[in-house]
Amino acid sequence: MRAEKAVLFAVLAVFMITAAACARQAAADEYAFVVTTDYYSAAYYSTIEILPPRTANISISSINTDAVAYYDQDEDMVFVVNRYLADNIQLVDPGSGFATVGQYSVGNGSNPHDIRLAGSGKAYVTRYEWKTLFICDPYTGDSLGAIDLSPLADSDGIPEMDRMEIVGGRVFVTLNCINRATWLPEGPGKIAVIDAAADTLVDVDPATPGVQPIWLTLPNPYTELRYDRCRGELVVGCIGAWGVMDGGIEVIDPFTLERKRVVTTEAQLGGDVMDGVLSPGNKGYAVMMDSVPWPSNFGRLVCFDRETGEVMDTLYIQKSGSGASLAGIEINRQGELYLCDRDATRPRVRIYDIPADTLLGAVDVGVPPYDVAFVQQAYAGLPAEQGPAMTELLAACPNPARHSAIIRYTLPDGAGPYPVRLGIYDIEGRLVRMLDAPHPGAGSCEVAWDGLDGRASPVSSGVYYCRLEHRGAHAAFRIVFIR
């Protein structure tokens, strides 16, 4: 028996060391993929290592001067969408040193704006100038069909399809609905919903004649369409008409297909919304542009309360130059916010710590940065071991975490009065801390872990396990803290 225990402990020790090493290696292999452009003659992509000292590899290869990037985690591939006057998709392989490994057209004059994959053999591409959403092989561009979105267009017949996200087997597509006679938004923005299995439009409101989209409250959805996994919401920033305080940031429910609420308005933020993200906590961030004529329309990065929409702090403000020089923002799994600072004399990616909202550093990327996509693999996943009628346990956000994380779980119908136990354990199975787990009955619950152990001391960097117990069933997933 002693010999069997010794063997078991030896196996567990190897597993623990390997898991910890894998977590460190995964973090070391994570990058920020940065699209850079001067808008007229020079455009490249660069990378920044996520971990300090944040080494940058500048101007790896050329792209179109109007481009955005999307990283598909399942395929471990970056897709660069070369937009106006380029009309193609460029494949960049992180596993090959971020070399360009393919490129294909999606239609001359189509002006693609986004791409999303529904598996390794199928992709959707929005085409801003056309009426049809393109379906193709993501690696070759071979056509698999198209979906006509003109029934959802404004009066000129072109819906101006823009950004996308896929949630729960449905493709969500933002529609700008710009009147091409005035180049102003015609009414509120829309989100087309597509059944990814049938490749057909979903009628959101069958009681109303015609196929109905999700109608937004605000006009002209302009930013990326982001899925907030912590809260199960789709988030989009609407710019409305340029120079007019008619936009803001709003969220919709991708499961009920209903708009939920406007989180903040341009009137509250004080300018045009260029980009906006919501953090796992109680804050949001927005890149604003002054609603005054060029060249005095400077940009700034603000932090706002996601409950009230009011500005809490201004993290950075442009003080010189001609016209707004701030572009996209993104939050990585380490809880860091990246800002594309397009200052003509010192183009940099500025990196801020969340929730402290302090500047961690600024990385030179050569040509002014425009867009960021994080090349990161998820650590957490649903457990293999779970009992009958098990609750749904979702991954913590962010993961990896630096300071805190939100853990979200869903109790099933008939949850009854049974208690919920939510514990944090280290990689050796020792209890680190029990969290206060709310039990409102069936439905979604959220618990914040501040990264402290049971003695109120910060946990060290490493792999931890969150374990949920309810009605005799249990589940666990990994969460990584990086200090």
Secondary structure by P-SEA (a helix, b strand, c coil): caaaaaaaaaaaaaaaaaaaaaaaaaaaabbbbbbbcccccccbbbbbccccccccccccccccccbbbbbbccccbbbbbccccccbbbbbbccccccccccccccccccccccccccccbbbbbbccccbbbbccccccccccccccccccccccccccccccccccbbbbbbccccccccccccbbbbbbbccccccccccccccccccccccccccccccccccccccbbbbbbbcccccccbbbbcccccccccccccccccccccccccccccccccccccccccccccccccbbbbbcccccccccccccccccccccbbbbbbccccbbbbbccccccccbbbbccccccccccccccccccbbbbbccccbbbbccccccccbbbbccccccccbbbbbbbbccccccbbbbbbbbccccccccccccccccccbbbbbbcccccccccccbbbbbbbbbccccbbbbbbbbcc
